[in-house]
Amino acid sequence: MLSKRIIACLDVRNGQLAKSVKFVDTRDIGDPVAKAREYYQDGLDELVFYDITASSDQRNIMLEVVEQVAEQVFIPFSVGGGIRTVEDASRLLGAGAEKINVNSAAVKRPELIKECAHAIGSQNTVLSMDIMKVEMSREFPSGYEVVINGGRTPMGIDALTWALQGEELGAGELVVNSIDADGTRSGYEINLTRMISEAVSIPVIASGGAGKPEHLYDVLTEGKADAALVASMVHFNEYTVSGLKQYLHERGVKVRLRY
């Protein structure tokens, strides 16, 4: 059995680490490069950076962050936010990222997933999905809908349908982010994560809601996620990466420990 991964999520706005609750009330909380280095030294498995401004005039700043991280951090890391073309993806990989995350642009034009997978490899192409719970219906048989633009724009697409399509188009991993749980620290959306994990054959990364070690255990076991994304619980120094891994190890979850 493969080891479960802990992935730290760093939202970057204007070159600064930022944090929000349900994609609103965003505030700057520090230097993303320093945080990345700190987590790497504490045994983190992977990093993911999201350029939450995702505007073209900020692209150079994001590339600079990627280059700085690549010089100091020697674990896989991916970058998302504003990737609309293969050229965007290639520039980020050229700056030192190992993977790219596509989200809104792929919902609007699904062929982007196939184009990126062909150009840079499925293993380097991650589909991030922002998902909101809705009433179960013929339109949304899973009871979850895909949203974009930071959760502000519902797309009328069933989440499970989109996950399966993303895999078929060549995505090598899925990030399943619950808008309802994002930043609340009240636990991952277990039902959503398990449903998608059971339906696809590629790794699923659970995102949104981590607040205490038990939440990671629940989503990695009951939720059947391959990895758990954390943010606030480590950004504000309430928990450490090594401490979270030790907790999971002691409860029988296979993780990579540093000795």
N, C-alpha and C positions, 0 to 999 in steps of 0.2 A: 504494500500500500504506500502511495506517495505521501510525503509529509505535507501537512497542512501549512499554509503560509499566512503570515501576518504582513499586511501591506499598509504603510502609512500614506494617507492622502494629504497632500499639501495644495491648498487652493492659493493661487498666486494672482494678485491684483496690483498692477503697476509695479511689479517687481518685488512686492512684499507679500509675506504669508498672511492670509486672511481666513476668517471663519464666519459662518452664518448659521442661522437656524431656519430650516425649511426654505433655504435659498434667499432669505431676506435678513435684514439687520446685520449686514456684513461689516466687520471691523478688522483693521490690520492688527496682527499680533506678533510680528517679528520678521526675522531674516530667514527665508526658505532654505538658503544654502547651509546656514549654520544648523538649522534643525535637521536637514537631511544628513549632514555629517554626524550629528549627535545620534540619530537613530541607527545609522550604519554601524557606528562604533558599539552600539548596544545590541547588535545581533539581528537587526531587521532583515527580513527576506527580500522585500521589494519596496519601491517607492512609486507613487503616481502623482504627477503634477497636473493640475488643471488651471489653465489661463482663464479665469472666470470673466475677464473683460472681453476676451476673444475678439478684439477689434484689430484691424490691420495696423493701426498706428502703434499698437503695443507689441507687435510680433517680434521686433528686434530685441525688446527687453526680455521677452520670454526666451529667445534664443540665447541671450547672454546668461540667463539663469541656468539653462540646460548645459551650456559649456562649462560653467563654474561647478555645477554638480558633478559632471562627468570627470572633472579633474580631481575631485576629492572623495567621491563615493564609488565603491567598486561592487555594487550589487545591481541587479536589473532595475531599470526605472522606465516608466512610460510617461508620455505627455499627451494631454488632450486640451481641447478648447480652440475653436476656430479653424480646425483642419478641414479644408474644403476640397483639396486636390491632392493628387499623388505628389506634386511638387512640394506642397506644404509638409507632407509626411516625410519626404526625402530630406528636406532641410533639417527637420528635427532629428532624424537619425544621423545626419551628417554632423550635427552639433554634439552628438554623444548619447542620445536616447536609444534605448534598445527596442521599445515598442511605441506605437502611437494609438491613441484612443479617439475613435470617431463617434459622434453622437448626433447632434441636430442635423448636420449636413448629410449624414447617411440616411436619416429618416426622410429628409426631403428628396434625396437622390440615392436610393439603395445601391446603385451600381458603384458608388464610391468604395464600398466594402470590397467588392470583387476587384476593382482596379488596384486598390492598395495591397490586397492579398497577392495579386499577381506580381506587382512591382517589388514589394519588400518582403513577401512571405506571409502566410497565414499566421505563423507563430509570432509575428511582429505586429499583427493587426488585431486590435481589441475593439469590440463594440460595447460602448457604454450606453446603458439604457436608464433613463429617468422615468420612473413609473409611479402612478397614482392609483390608489384603490377607488373603484367605482362600483356601482350596482351591477351585479351579474345580469347579462342580457344576451340576446342573440348577437348583438354587435360586439359585446365584450364577454365571451363565454368564460374567460378566466377570472373575470371580476377585477381586472387591472388594465389601465390604459397608459399608453406611451405619451409622454409630454416632452416638450422641448423648451428652449429659451429659458432655462433656469426654472422650469416647472410652471411657467406662465401660459404656455400654449398647448392645450390638449389637441392631439392629432387624430383622434378617432380610430386608432390602431390598437388592437388587442395585444397585450404585452407578450403573451406566450406565442402568438403567431409571429410577432416580430423577432423574438428570440430564435425561433426555428428558422426563419428566413435569413437572419444574420449568420447562423451557422452554415446554412446552405450556400450563401454567397462567399464564404471563405473566412469569416472571423475565426481567430484561433482561441479567443477567450471572450467571456461576457462579464461585464460589470453590471450587476443588478442593483440599482440604487432606488430605494424607496423614498419618494419625496415626503410622504407622511411621517416617516421616521427620522429624516435627515436632521441632524443636529439636536434632536430631542434627548438623546442619551437614555432612552427608555427601552432599548432593545431593537434588534433587527426585525425585519418583517419575515418571520420564519416561514409562513405559509407560501409567500411569494417565492422566496429563495428555493425552497424545497421543490415546488412545482416546476420551476425552470430547470433546476439541477437534474431532476428525474427525466426531463423531456429531451435534453441535449446530451451530446457525447463529448463536448468540449468543457474545459474548466469554467466554473462559475465563481465569481468574486462577489461576496455579499457586501453591500454598502448601505450606510444610513442607520443610525440609531445606537451605535456602540457606546456604552457608558460605564460598564464594569466587566470584569473578567468572565463572569457567568454568561454574559451575552455572547461572547466569542465562542465559548464552549457550546452553547445552545445552537448557534447557527452552523458551526462546523460539524456537529453531530446530528441533531434533529433536523436542521435545515439543509444538511448534505452539501454545504458549500465547500469548495476546494481551498478558498482563502477568505479571510475577513479583513475588510478595510477599517482602519481606525483613524481618528483625527483628534477631536477635542480631548479625549481621555489621556492622550499622550502629549498633545500640544501644551496643555496647561500643567504638565508634570505631576498629575495625580497618579499615573501609573507609568511604568517603564516597559519597554519592549521585552527586555530580559525577564522581568517579573511576570508579564503576561504569558510568555512562553513557558516559564517554569510552572505556572498555574495549570496550563493546558497539559503539560507533560505529566504532572502529578495526577491528573484526572484521566490519563490514558489516551490522550490525543497525541498522535505522532507529529512532532515538530522538530525542526533543526535547532539544537541547543549549542551554545558556544561553551567550550570547556577551557 
